[in-house]
Amino acid sequence: MSEKLFDELIALQEEKVFRLAEKIIPHITRDDILQPNDFPALENHPFFRYEEGVLEGLRTARMALRAKTCE
């Protein structure tokens, strides 16, 4: 996988997470979802937490790829 592909996957997942957050809290902003613990409706929503976890997994995989290519 290339870093460009990871960037595209991450951008798509970020949009998915934001759209889901908007369904839960209509007035939410992109900055707000950086701290979902400030919003109990997000913090305790299993689908939001799952999609957020997928996003973090993609980010972690991209960092591992970067580290591997720097060796």
CHARMM internal coordinates of N, CA and C (Angstrom, degrees):
IC EDIT
DIST 1 N 1 CA 1.4586
DIST 1 CA 1 C 1.5192
ANGL 1 N 1 CA 1 C 108.88
DIST 1 C 2 N 1.3002
ANGL 1 CA 1 C 2 N 115.31
DIHE 1 N 1 CA 1 C 2 N 141.93
DIST 2 N 2 CA 1.4562
ANGL 1 C 2 N 2 CA 119.00
DIHE 1 CA 1 C 2 N 2 CA 178.41
DIST 2 CA 2 C 1.5252
ANGL 2 N 2 CA 2 C 110.03
DIHE 1 C 2 N 2 CA 2 C -96.57
DIST 2 C 3 N 1.3122
ANGL 2 CA 2 C 3 N 115.13
DIHE 2 N 2 CA 2 C 3 N 160.92
DIST 3 N 3 CA 1.4595
ANGL 2 C 3 N 3 CA 119.67
DIHE 2 CA 2 C 3 N 3 CA 178.93
DIST 3 CA 3 C 1.5253
ANGL 3 N 3 CA 3 C 110.98
DIHE 2 C 3 N 3 CA 3 C -63.50
DIST 3 C 4 N 1.3285
ANGL 3 CA 3 C 4 N 116.81
DIHE 3 N 3 CA 3 C 4 N -33.24
DIST 4 N 4 CA 1.4691
ANGL 3 C 4 N 4 CA 120.49
DIHE 3 CA 3 C 4 N 4 CA 178.31
DIST 4 CA 4 C 1.5274
ANGL 4 N 4 CA 4 C 110.38
DIHE 3 C 4 N 4 CA 4 C -61.34
DIST 4 C 5 N 1.3239
ANGL 4 CA 4 C 5 N 116.84
DIHE 4 N 4 CA 4 C 5 N -41.62
DIST 5 N 5 CA 1.4602
ANGL 4 C 5 N 5 CA 120.47
DIHE 4 CA 4 C 5 N 5 CA 178.52
DIST 5 CA 5 C 1.5265
ANGL 5 N 5 CA 5 C 110.32
DIHE 4 C 5 N 5 CA 5 C -63.63
DIST 5 C 6 N 1.3303
ANGL 5 CA 5 C 6 N 116.81
DIHE 5 N 5 CA 5 C 6 N -43.39
DIST 6 N 6 CA 1.4609
ANGL 5 C 6 N 6 CA 119.60
DIHE 5 CA 5 C 6 N 6 CA 176.51
DIST 6 CA 6 C 1.5232
ANGL 6 N 6 CA 6 C 110.88
DIHE 5 C 6 N 6 CA 6 C -59.82
DIST 6 C 7 N 1.3280
ANGL 6 CA 6 C 7 N 117.37
DIHE 6 N 6 CA 6 C 7 N -41.92
DIST 7 N 7 CA 1.4645
ANGL 6 C 7 N 7 CA 120.64
DIHE 6 CA 6 C 7 N 7 CA 178.78
DIST 7 CA 7 C 1.5288
ANGL 7 N 7 CA 7 C 111.04
DIHE 6 C 7 N 7 CA 7 C -59.25
DIST 7 C 8 N 1.3246
ANGL 7 CA 7 C 8 N 116.16
DIHE 7 N 7 CA 7 C 8 N -41.80
DIST 8 N 8 CA 1.4673
ANGL 7 C 8 N 8 CA 120.18
DIHE 7 CA 7 C 8 N 8 CA 179.37
DIST 8 CA 8 C 1.5286
ANGL 8 N 8 CA 8 C 111.24
DIHE 7 C 8 N 8 CA 8 C -67.25
DIST 8 C 9 N 1.3221
ANGL 8 CA 8 C 9 N 116.86
DIHE 8 N 8 CA 8 C 9 N -44.01
DIST 9 N 9 CA 1.4611
ANGL 8 C 9 N 9 CA 120.57
DIHE 8 CA 8 C 9 N 9 CA 178.81
DIST 9 CA 9 C 1.5253
ANGL 9 N 9 CA 9 C 111.22
DIHE 8 C 9 N 9 CA 9 C -62.54
DIST 9 C 10 N 1.3167
ANGL 9 CA 9 C 10 N 116.55
DIHE 9 N 9 CA 9 C 10 N -40.96
DIST 10 N 10 CA 1.4618
ANGL 9 C 10 N 10 CA 121.26
DIHE 9 CA 9 C 10 N 10 CA 179.57
DIST 10 CA 10 C 1.5214
ANGL 10 N 10 CA 10 C 110.55
DIHE 9 C 10 N 10 CA 10 C -65.34
DIST 10 C 11 N 1.3203
ANGL 10 CA 10 C 11 N 117.48
DIHE 10 N 10 CA 10 C 11 N -43.37
DIST 11 N 11 CA 1.4701
ANGL 10 C 11 N 11 CA 120.54
DIHE 10 CA 10 C 11 N 11 CA 178.73
DIST 11 CA 11 C 1.5296
ANGL 11 N 11 CA 11 C 110.85
DIHE 10 C 11 N 11 CA 11 C -61.00
DIST 11 C 12 N 1.3224
ANGL 11 CA 11 C 12 N 116.99
DIHE 11 N 11 CA 11 C 12 N -42.59
DIST 12 N 12 CA 1.4644
ANGL 11 C 12 N 12 CA 120.49
DIHE 11 CA 11 C 12 N 12 CA 178.15
DIST 12 CA 12 C 1.5259
ANGL 12 N 12 CA 12 C 111.52
DIHE 11 C 12 N 12 CA 12 C -64.17
DIST 12 C 13 N 1.3228
ANGL 12 CA 12 C 13 N 116.49
DIHE 12 N 12 CA 12 C 13 N -41.87
DIST 13 N 13 CA 1.4639
ANGL 12 C 13 N 13 CA 120.00
DIHE 12 CA 12 C 13 N 13 CA -179.32
DIST 13 CA 13 C 1.5255
ANGL 13 N 13 CA 13 C 110.94
DIHE 12 C 13 N 13 CA 13 C -69.78
DIST 13 C 14 N 1.3304
ANGL 13 CA 13 C 14 N 117.84
DIHE 13 N 13 CA 13 C 14 N -37.08
DIST 14 N 14 CA 1.4663
ANGL 13 C 14 N 14 CA 120.46
DIHE 13 CA 13 C 14 N 14 CA 176.13
DIST 14 CA 14 C 1.5256
ANGL 14 N 14 CA 14 C 110.54
DIHE 13 C 14 N 14 CA 14 C -59.46
DIST 14 C 15 N 1.3141
ANGL 14 CA 14 C 15 N 116.26
DIHE 14 N 14 CA 14 C 15 N -42.16
DIST 15 N 15 CA 1.4701
ANGL 14 C 15 N 15 CA 120.71
DIHE 14 CA 14 C 15 N 15 CA 178.28
DIST 15 CA 15 C 1.5254
ANGL 15 N 15 CA 15 C 110.61
DIHE 14 C 15 N 15 CA 15 C -64.97
DIST 15 C 16 N 1.3157
ANGL 15 CA 15 C 16 N 116.71
DIHE 15 N 15 CA 15 C 16 N -41.36
DIST 16 N 16 CA 1.4648
ANGL 15 C 16 N 16 CA 121.15
DIHE 15 CA 15 C 16 N 16 CA 179.06
DIST 16 CA 16 C 1.5263
ANGL 16 N 16 CA 16 C 110.79
DIHE 15 C 16 N 16 CA 16 C -62.25
DIST 16 C 17 N 1.3266
ANGL 16 CA 16 C 17 N 116.66
DIHE 16 N 16 CA 16 C 17 N -43.99
DIST 17 N 17 CA 1.4640
ANGL 16 C 17 N 17 CA 121.36
DIHE 16 CA 16 C 17 N 17 CA 179.02
DIST 17 CA 17 C 1.5268
ANGL 17 N 17 CA 17 C 110.22
DIHE 16 C 17 N 17 CA 17 C -63.11
DIST 17 C 18 N 1.3249
ANGL 17 CA 17 C 18 N 117.08
DIHE 17 N 17 CA 17 C 18 N -43.29
DIST 18 N 18 CA 1.4627
ANGL 17 C 18 N 18 CA 120.21
DIHE 17 CA 17 C 18 N 18 CA -179.82
DIST 18 CA 18 C 1.5268
ANGL 18 N 18 CA 18 C 111.13
DIHE 17 C 18 N 18 CA 18 C -64.70
DIST 18 C 19 N 1.3197
ANGL 18 CA 18 C 19 N 117.56
DIHE 18 N 18 CA 18 C 19 N -44.73
DIST 19 N 19 CA 1.4744
ANGL 18 C 19 N 19 CA 120.61
DIHE 18 CA 18 C 19 N 19 CA -179.76
DIST 19 CA 19 C 1.5308
ANGL 19 N 19 CA 19 C 111.00
DIHE 18 C 19 N 19 CA 19 C -62.83
DIST 19 C 20 N 1.3108
ANGL 19 CA 19 C 20 N 117.37
DIHE 19 N 19 CA 19 C 20 N -38.93
DIST 20 N 20 CA 1.4573
ANGL 19 C 20 N 20 CA 120.48
DIHE 19 CA 19 C 20 N 20 CA 176.87
DIST 20 CA 20 C 1.5257
ANGL 20 N 20 CA 20 C 110.25
DIHE 19 C 20 N 20 CA 20 C -65.45
DIST 20 C 21 N 1.3222
ANGL 20 CA 20 C 21 N 116.95
DIHE 20 N 20 CA 20 C 21 N -43.60
DIST 21 N 21 CA 1.4653
ANGL 20 C 21 N 21 CA 120.52
DIHE 20 CA 20 C 21 N 21 CA 178.08
DIST 21 CA 21 C 1.5258
ANGL 21 N 21 CA 21 C 110.80
DIHE 20 C 21 N 21 CA 21 C -60.82
DIST 21 C 22 N 1.3267
ANGL 21 CA 21 C 22 N 117.03
DIHE 21 N 21 CA 21 C 22 N -38.74
DIST 22 N 22 CA 1.4742
ANGL 21 C 22 N 22 CA 121.12
DIHE 21 CA 21 C 22 N 22 CA 177.97
DIST 22 CA 22 C 1.5253
ANGL 22 N 22 CA 22 C 111.99
DIHE 21 C 22 N 22 CA 22 C -63.22
DIST 22 C 23 N 1.3183
ANGL 22 CA 22 C 23 N 117.07
DIHE 22 N 22 CA 22 C 23 N -34.53
DIST 23 N 23 CA 1.4681
ANGL 22 C 23 N 23 CA 119.88
DIHE 22 CA 22 C 23 N 23 CA 177.43
DIST 23 CA 23 C 1.5247
ANGL 23 N 23 CA 23 C 110.98
DIHE 22 C 23 N 23 CA 23 C -67.77
DIST 23 C 24 N 1.3207
ANGL 23 CA 23 C 24 N 115.96
DIHE 23 N 23 CA 23 C 24 N -32.68
DIST 24 N 24 CA 1.4596
ANGL 23 C 24 N 24 CA 120.77
DIHE 23 CA 23 C 24 N 24 CA -178.37
DIST 24 CA 24 C 1.5273
ANGL 24 N 24 CA 24 C 110.49
DIHE 23 C 24 N 24 CA 24 C -81.56
DIST 24 C 25 N 1.3353
ANGL 24 CA 24 C 25 N 116.58
DIHE 24 N 24 CA 24 C 25 N -44.09
DIST 25 N 25 CA 1.4703
ANGL 24 C 25 N 25 CA 123.23
DIHE 24 CA 24 C 25 N 25 CA -179.80
DIST 25 CA 25 C 1.5303
ANGL 25 N 25 CA 25 C 107.01
DIHE 24 C 25 N 25 CA 25 C -131.51
DIST 25 C 26 N 1.3222
ANGL 25 CA 25 C 26 N 117.85
DIHE 25 N 25 CA 25 C 26 N 98.29
DIST 26 N 26 CA 1.4738
ANGL 25 C 26 N 26 CA 121.00
DIHE 25 CA 25 C 26 N 26 CA -173.02
DIST 26 CA 26 C 1.5322
ANGL 26 N 26 CA 26 C 116.03
DIHE 25 C 26 N 26 CA 26 C -56.83
DIST 26 C 27 N 1.3060
ANGL 26 CA 26 C 27 N 118.94
DIHE 26 N 26 CA 26 C 27 N -30.17
DIST 27 N 27 CA 1.4723
ANGL 26 C 27 N 27 CA 121.41
DIHE 26 CA 26 C 27 N 27 CA -176.59
DIST 27 CA 27 C 1.5333
ANGL 27 N 27 CA 27 C 113.58
DIHE 26 C 27 N 27 CA 27 C -91.91
DIST 27 C 28 N 1.3057
ANGL 27 CA 27 C 28 N 117.64
DIHE 27 N 27 CA 27 C 28 N 8.36
DIST 28 N 28 CA 1.4740
ANGL 27 C 28 N 28 CA 121.58
DIHE 27 CA 27 C 28 N 28 CA -175.73
DIST 28 CA 28 C 1.5313
ANGL 28 N 28 CA 28 C 111.06
DIHE 27 C 28 N 28 CA 28 C -65.64
DIST 28 C 29 N 1.3224
ANGL 28 CA 28 C 29 N 115.87
DIHE 28 N 28 CA 28 C 29 N 148.87
DIST 29 N 29 CA 1.4656
ANGL 28 C 29 N 29 CA 120.91
DIHE 28 CA 28 C 29 N 29 CA 175.82
DIST 29 CA 29 C 1.5307
ANGL 29 N 29 CA 29 C 108.88
DIHE 28 C 29 N 29 CA 29 C -112.10
DIST 29 C 30 N 1.3198
ANGL 29 CA 29 C 30 N 115.38
DIHE 29 N 29 CA 29 C 30 N 167.44
DIST 30 N 30 CA 1.4693
ANGL 29 C 30 N 30 CA 119.70
DIHE 29 CA 29 C 30 N 30 CA 178.24
DIST 30 CA 30 C 1.5301
ANGL 30 N 30 CA 30 C 110.89
DIHE 29 C 30 N 30 CA 30 C -63.71
DIST 30 C 31 N 1.3154
ANGL 30 CA 30 C 31 N 117.24
DIHE 30 N 30 CA 30 C 31 N -34.74
DIST 31 N 31 CA 1.4633
ANGL 30 C 31 N 31 CA 119.90
DIHE 30 CA 30 C 31 N 31 CA 176.94
DIST 31 CA 31 C 1.5243
ANGL 31 N 31 CA 31 C 111.23
DIHE 30 C 31 N 31 CA 31 C -66.98
DIST 31 C 32 N 1.3261
ANGL 31 CA 31 C 32 N 116.74
DIHE 31 N 31 CA 31 C 32 N -36.39
DIST 32 N 32 CA 1.4636
ANGL 31 C 32 N 32 CA 120.59
DIHE 31 CA 31 C 32 N 32 CA -179.50
DIST 32 CA 32 C 1.5239
ANGL 32 N 32 CA 32 C 112.24
DIHE 31 C 32 N 32 CA 32 C -59.52
DIST 32 C 33 N 1.3174
ANGL 32 CA 32 C 33 N 117.13
DIHE 32 N 32 CA 32 C 33 N -37.74
DIST 33 N 33 CA 1.4700
ANGL 32 C 33 N 33 CA 117.88
DIHE 32 CA 32 C 33 N 33 CA -175.24
DIST 33 CA 33 C 1.5273
ANGL 33 N 33 CA 33 C 112.56
DIHE 32 C 33 N 33 CA 33 C -76.10
DIST 33 C 34 N 1.3343
ANGL 33 CA 33 C 34 N 116.79
DIHE 33 N 33 CA 33 C 34 N -4.58
DIST 34 N 34 CA 1.4654
ANGL 33 C 34 N 34 CA 119.21
DIHE 33 CA 33 C 34 N 34 CA 173.27
DIST 34 CA 34 C 1.5275
ANGL 34 N 34 CA 34 C 110.82
DIHE 33 C 34 N 34 CA 34 C -71.58
DIST 34 C 35 N 1.3370
ANGL 34 CA 34 C 35 N 116.68
DIHE 34 N 34 CA 34 C 35 N -21.74
DIST 35 N 35 CA 1.4651
ANGL 34 C 35 N 35 CA 122.87
DIHE 34 CA 34 C 35 N 35 CA 177.72
DIST 35 CA 35 C 1.5259
ANGL 35 N 35 CA 35 C 109.34
DIHE 34 C 35 N 35 CA 35 C -128.12
DIST 35 C 36 N 1.3239
ANGL 35 CA 35 C 36 N 118.06
DIHE 35 N 35 CA 35 C 36 N 68.97
DIST 36 N 36 CA 1.4670
ANGL 35 C 36 N 36 CA 119.32
DIHE 35 CA 35 C 36 N 36 CA -176.32
DIST 36 CA 36 C 1.5223
ANGL 36 N 36 CA 36 C 113.36
DIHE 35 C 36 N 36 CA 36 C -63.76
DIST 36 C 37 N 1.3283
ANGL 36 CA 36 C 37 N 117.12
DIHE 36 N 36 CA 36 C 37 N -19.64
DIST 37 N 37 CA 1.4635
ANGL 36 C 37 N 37 CA 119.36
DIHE 36 CA 36 C 37 N 37 CA 178.75
DIST 37 CA 37 C 1.5258
ANGL 37 N 37 CA 37 C 112.05
DIHE 36 C 37 N 37 CA 37 C -66.32
DIST 37 C 38 N 1.3349
ANGL 37 CA 37 C 38 N 118.03
DIHE 37 N 37 CA 37 C 38 N -14.83
DIST 38 N 38 CA 1.4652
ANGL 37 C 38 N 38 CA 121.51
DIHE 37 CA 37 C 38 N 38 CA 174.81
DIST 38 CA 38 C 1.5258
ANGL 38 N 38 CA 38 C 111.68
DIHE 37 C 38 N 38 CA 38 C -76.55
DIST 38 C 39 N 1.3141
ANGL 38 CA 38 C 39 N 116.84
DIHE 38 N 38 CA 38 C 39 N -10.18
DIST 39 N 39 CA 1.4598
ANGL 38 C 39 N 39 CA 122.58
DIHE 38 CA 38 C 39 N 39 CA -176.66
DIST 39 CA 39 C 1.5271
ANGL 39 N 39 CA 39 C 109.03
DIHE 38 C 39 N 39 CA 39 C -126.24
DIST 39 C 40 N 1.3256
ANGL 39 CA 39 C 40 N 117.74
DIHE 39 N 39 CA 39 C 40 N 98.80
DIST 40 N 40 CA 1.4671
ANGL 39 C 40 N 40 CA 119.90
DIHE 39 CA 39 C 40 N 40 CA -178.35
DIST 40 CA 40 C 1.5302
ANGL 40 N 40 CA 40 C 113.85
DIHE 39 C 40 N 40 CA 40 C -53.96
DIST 40 C 41 N 1.3321
ANGL 40 CA 40 C 41 N 116.86
DIHE 40 N 40 CA 40 C 41 N -32.80
DIST 41 N 41 CA 1.4691
ANGL 40 C 41 N 41 CA 119.19
DIHE 40 CA 40 C 41 N 41 CA 179.58
DIST 41 CA 41 C 1.5293
ANGL 41 N 41 CA 41 C 111.34
DIHE 40 C 41 N 41 CA 41 C -63.53
DIST 41 C 42 N 1.3247
ANGL 41 CA 41 C 42 N 117.38
DIHE 41 N 41 CA 41 C 42 N -32.61
DIST 42 N 42 CA 1.4688
ANGL 41 C 42 N 42 CA 120.87
DIHE 41 CA 41 C 42 N 42 CA 175.99
DIST 42 CA 42 C 1.5194
ANGL 42 N 42 CA 42 C 110.94
DIHE 41 C 42 N 42 CA 42 C -82.58
DIST 42 C 43 N 1.3012
ANGL 42 CA 42 C 43 N 115.49
DIHE 42 N 42 CA 42 C 43 N -45.51
DIST 43 N 43 CA 1.4637
ANGL 42 C 43 N 43 CA 121.55
DIHE 42 CA 42 C 43 N 43 CA -176.77
DIST 43 CA 43 C 1.5291
ANGL 43 N 43 CA 43 C 111.42
DIHE 42 C 43 N 43 CA 43 C -55.59
DIST 43 C 44 N 1.3112
ANGL 43 CA 43 C 44 N 116.28
DIHE 43 N 43 CA 43 C 44 N -35.58
DIST 44 N 44 CA 1.4617
ANGL 43 C 44 N 44 CA 120.75
DIHE 43 CA 43 C 44 N 44 CA -175.35
DIST 44 CA 44 C 1.5248
ANGL 44 N 44 CA 44 C 113.82
DIHE 43 C 44 N 44 CA 44 C -103.79
DIST 44 C 45 N 1.3227
ANGL 44 CA 44 C 45 N 117.33
DIHE 44 N 44 CA 44 C 45 N 10.09
DIST 45 N 45 CA 1.4659
ANGL 44 C 45 N 45 CA 120.53
DIHE 44 CA 44 C 45 N 45 CA -178.39
DIST 45 CA 45 C 1.5313
ANGL 45 N 45 CA 45 C 109.48
DIHE 44 C 45 N 45 CA 45 C -94.07
DIST 45 C 46 N 1.3267
ANGL 45 CA 45 C 46 N 117.72
DIHE 45 N 45 CA 45 C 46 N 114.18
DIST 46 N 46 CA 1.4716
ANGL 45 C 46 N 46 CA 119.56
DIHE 45 CA 45 C 46 N 46 CA -173.71
DIST 46 CA 46 C 1.5273
ANGL 46 N 46 CA 46 C 114.23
DIHE 45 C 46 N 46 CA 46 C -62.81
DIST 46 C 47 N 1.3262
ANGL 46 CA 46 C 47 N 118.34
DIHE 46 N 46 CA 46 C 47 N -37.09
DIST 47 N 47 CA 1.4657
ANGL 46 C 47 N 47 CA 119.38
DIHE 46 CA 46 C 47 N 47 CA -179.76
DIST 47 CA 47 C 1.5202
ANGL 47 N 47 CA 47 C 111.04
DIHE 46 C 47 N 47 CA 47 C -69.52
DIST 47 C 48 N 1.3260
ANGL 47 CA 47 C 48 N 116.95
DIHE 47 N 47 CA 47 C 48 N -39.67
DIST 48 N 48 CA 1.4640
ANGL 47 C 48 N 48 CA 119.81
DIHE 47 CA 47 C 48 N 48 CA 177.47
DIST 48 CA 48 C 1.5211
ANGL 48 N 48 CA 48 C 109.99
DIHE 47 C 48 N 48 CA 48 C -63.07
DIST 48 C 49 N 1.3310
ANGL 48 CA 48 C 49 N 116.63
DIHE 48 N 48 CA 48 C 49 N -46.31
DIST 49 N 49 CA 1.4664
ANGL 48 C 49 N 49 CA 120.24
DIHE 48 CA 48 C 49 N 49 CA -178.33
DIST 49 CA 49 C 1.5317
ANGL 49 N 49 CA 49 C 110.85
DIHE 48 C 49 N 49 CA 49 C -62.95
DIST 49 C 50 N 1.3256
ANGL 49 CA 49 C 50 N 117.28
DIHE 49 N 49 CA 49 C 50 N -37.31
DIST 50 N 50 CA 1.4645
ANGL 49 C 50 N 50 CA 120.66
DIHE 49 CA 49 C 50 N 50 CA 177.99
DIST 50 CA 50 C 1.5275
ANGL 50 N 50 CA 50 C 110.45
DIHE 49 C 50 N 50 CA 50 C -63.12
DIST 50 C 51 N 1.3340
ANGL 50 CA 50 C 51 N 116.84
DIHE 50 N 50 CA 50 C 51 N -51.01
DIST 51 N 51 CA 1.4679
ANGL 50 C 51 N 51 CA 120.84
DIHE 50 CA 50 C 51 N 51 CA -178.29
DIST 51 CA 51 C 1.5230
ANGL 51 N 51 CA 51 C 110.99
DIHE 50 C 51 N 51 CA 51 C -63.92
DIST 51 C 52 N 1.3162
ANGL 51 CA 51 C 52 N 116.88
DIHE 51 N 51 CA 51 C 52 N -35.97
DIST 52 N 52 CA 1.4664
ANGL 51 C 52 N 52 CA 120.60
DIHE 51 CA 51 C 52 N 52 CA 175.80
DIST 52 CA 52 C 1.5302
ANGL 52 N 52 CA 52 C 110.22
DIHE 51 C 52 N 52 CA 52 C -64.36
DIST 52 C 53 N 1.3288
ANGL 52 CA 52 C 53 N 116.69
DIHE 52 N 52 CA 52 C 53 N -38.04
DIST 53 N 53 CA 1.4605
ANGL 52 C 53 N 53 CA 121.11
DIHE 52 CA 52 C 53 N 53 CA 177.20
DIST 53 CA 53 C 1.5216
ANGL 53 N 53 CA 53 C 112.44
DIHE 52 C 53 N 53 CA 53 C -65.58
DIST 53 C 54 N 1.3261
ANGL 53 CA 53 C 54 N 116.66
DIHE 53 N 53 CA 53 C 54 N -38.83
DIST 54 N 54 CA 1.4671
ANGL 53 C 54 N 54 CA 120.71
DIHE 53 CA 53 C 54 N 54 CA 175.56
DIST 54 CA 54 C 1.5237
ANGL 54 N 54 CA 54 C 109.34
DIHE 53 C 54 N 54 CA 54 C -60.68
DIST 54 C 55 N 1.3249
ANGL 54 CA 54 C 55 N 116.78
DIHE 54 N 54 CA 54 C 55 N -44.45
DIST 55 N 55 CA 1.4646
ANGL 54 C 55 N 55 CA 121.38
DIHE 54 CA 54 C 55 N 55 CA 178.99
DIST 55 CA 55 C 1.5262
ANGL 55 N 55 CA 55 C 110.82
DIHE 54 C 55 N 55 CA 55 C -59.89
DIST 55 C 56 N 1.3099
ANGL 55 CA 55 C 56 N 117.39
DIHE 55 N 55 CA 55 C 56 N -46.02
DIST 56 N 56 CA 1.4645
ANGL 55 C 56 N 56 CA 120.06
DIHE 55 CA 55 C 56 N 56 CA 179.92
DIST 56 CA 56 C 1.5262
ANGL 56 N 56 CA 56 C 111.35
DIHE 55 C 56 N 56 CA 56 C -65.49
DIST 56 C 57 N 1.3201
ANGL 56 CA 56 C 57 N 117.41
DIHE 56 N 56 CA 56 C 57 N -34.68
DIST 57 N 57 CA 1.4596
ANGL 56 C 57 N 57 CA 120.66
DIHE 56 CA 56 C 57 N 57 CA 176.16
DIST 57 CA 57 C 1.5203
ANGL 57 N 57 CA 57 C 112.08
DIHE 56 C 57 N 57 CA 57 C -63.57
DIST 57 C 58 N 1.3259
ANGL 57 CA 57 C 58 N 116.34
DIHE 57 N 57 CA 57 C 58 N -41.56
DIST 58 N 58 CA 1.4670
ANGL 57 C 58 N 58 CA 120.27
DIHE 57 CA 57 C 58 N 58 CA 176.96
DIST 58 CA 58 C 1.5251
ANGL 58 N 58 CA 58 C 111.03
DIHE 57 C 58 N 58 CA 58 C -63.85
DIST 58 C 59 N 1.3147
ANGL 58 CA 58 C 59 N 116.20
DIHE 58 N 58 CA 58 C 59 N -41.81
DIST 59 N 59 CA 1.4730
ANGL 58 C 59 N 59 CA 119.76
DIHE 58 CA 58 C 59 N 59 CA 178.83
DIST 59 CA 59 C 1.5274
ANGL 59 N 59 CA 59 C 110.66
DIHE 58 C 59 N 59 CA 59 C -63.87
DIST 59 C 60 N 1.3183
ANGL 59 CA 59 C 60 N 116.50
DIHE 59 N 59 CA 59 C 60 N -40.36
DIST 60 N 60 CA 1.4612
ANGL 59 C 60 N 60 CA 120.77
DIHE 59 CA 59 C 60 N 60 CA 178.86
DIST 60 CA 60 C 1.5257
ANGL 60 N 60 CA 60 C 110.89
DIHE 59 C 60 N 60 CA 60 C -64.99
DIST 60 C 61 N 1.3174
ANGL 60 CA 60 C 61 N 117.10
DIHE 60 N 60 CA 60 C 61 N -42.19
DIST 61 N 61 CA 1.4659
ANGL 60 C 61 N 61 CA 120.83
DIHE 60 CA 60 C 61 N 61 CA 178.59
DIST 61 CA 61 C 1.5281
ANGL 61 N 61 CA 61 C 110.92
DIHE 60 C 61 N 61 CA 61 C -63.66
DIST 61 C 62 N 1.3361
ANGL 61 CA 61 C 62 N 116.90
DIHE 61 N 61 CA 61 C 62 N -38.53
DIST 62 N 62 CA 1.4730
ANGL 61 C 62 N 62 CA 119.79
DIHE 61 CA 61 C 62 N 62 CA 177.86
DIST 62 CA 62 C 1.5282
ANGL 62 N 62 CA 62 C 110.26
DIHE 61 C 62 N 62 CA 62 C -63.48
DIST 62 C 63 N 1.3154
ANGL 62 CA 62 C 63 N 117.19
DIHE 62 N 62 CA 62 C 63 N -41.34
DIST 63 N 63 CA 1.4663
ANGL 62 C 63 N 63 CA 120.24
DIHE 62 CA 62 C 63 N 63 CA 178.93
DIST 63 CA 63 C 1.5254
ANGL 63 N 63 CA 63 C 110.89
DIHE 62 C 63 N 63 CA 63 C -65.58
DIST 63 C 64 N 1.3270
ANGL 63 CA 63 C 64 N 117.68
DIHE 63 N 63 CA 63 C 64 N -37.78
DIST 64 N 64 CA 1.4656
ANGL 63 C 64 N 64 CA 120.66
DIHE 63 CA 63 C 64 N 64 CA 177.26
DIST 64 CA 64 C 1.5274
ANGL 64 N 64 CA 64 C 110.56
DIHE 63 C 64 N 64 CA 64 C -64.16
DIST 64 C 65 N 1.3242
ANGL 64 CA 64 C 65 N 116.46
DIHE 64 N 64 CA 64 C 65 N -39.99
DIST 65 N 65 CA 1.4639
ANGL 64 C 65 N 65 CA 120.34
DIHE 64 CA 64 C 65 N 65 CA 177.20
DIST 65 CA 65 C 1.5233
ANGL 65 N 65 CA 65 C 110.64
DIHE 64 C 65 N 65 CA 65 C -63.29
DIST 65 C 66 N 1.3194
ANGL 65 CA 65 C 66 N 116.53
DIHE 65 N 65 CA 65 C 66 N -43.44
DIST 66 N 66 CA 1.4701
ANGL 65 C 66 N 66 CA 120.25
DIHE 65 CA 65 C 66 N 66 CA 178.34
DIST 66 CA 66 C 1.5218
ANGL 66 N 66 CA 66 C 110.78
DIHE 65 C 66 N 66 CA 66 C -60.88
DIST 66 C 67 N 1.3284
ANGL 66 CA 66 C 67 N 116.21
DIHE 66 N 66 CA 66 C 67 N -44.07
DIST 67 N 67 CA 1.4636
ANGL 66 C 67 N 67 CA 120.10
DIHE 66 CA 66 C 67 N 67 CA -179.66
DIST 67 CA 67 C 1.5273
ANGL 67 N 67 CA 67 C 110.69
DIHE 66 C 67 N 67 CA 67 C -63.45
DIST 67 C 68 N 1.3070
ANGL 67 CA 67 C 68 N 116.53
DIHE 67 N 67 CA 67 C 68 N -40.38
DIST 68 N 68 CA 1.4643
ANGL 67 C 68 N 68 CA 120.79
DIHE 67 CA 67 C 68 N 68 CA -179.16
DIST 68 CA 68 C 1.5266
ANGL 68 N 68 CA 68 C 111.20
DIHE 67 C 68 N 68 CA 68 C -66.70
DIST 68 C 69 N 1.3271
ANGL 68 CA 68 C 69 N 117.50
DIHE 68 N 68 CA 68 C 69 N -38.49
DIST 69 N 69 CA 1.4619
ANGL 68 C 69 N 69 CA 119.86
DIHE 68 CA 68 C 69 N 69 CA -178.64
DIST 69 CA 69 C 1.5228
ANGL 69 N 69 CA 69 C 112.03
DIHE 68 C 69 N 69 CA 69 C -75.94
DIST 69 C 70 N 1.3322
ANGL 69 CA 69 C 70 N 117.53
DIHE 69 N 69 CA 69 C 70 N -15.34
DIST 70 N 70 CA 1.4730
ANGL 69 C 70 N 70 CA 120.51
DIHE 69 CA 69 C 70 N 70 CA 178.00
DIST 70 CA 70 C 1.5213
ANGL 70 N 70 CA 70 C 111.87
DIHE 69 C 70 N 70 CA 70 C -84.21
DIST 70 C 71 N 1.3133
ANGL 70 CA 70 C 71 N 117.49
DIHE 70 N 70 CA 70 C 71 N -12.22
DIST 71 N 71 CA 1.4717
ANGL 70 C 71 N 71 CA 120.97
DIHE 70 CA 70 C 71 N 71 CA -178.51
DIST 71 CA 71 C 1.5036
ANGL 71 N 71 CA 71 C 111.53
DIHE 70 C 71 N 71 CA 71 C -70.60
END
COOR INIT
IC SEED 1 N 1 CA 1 C
IC BUILD
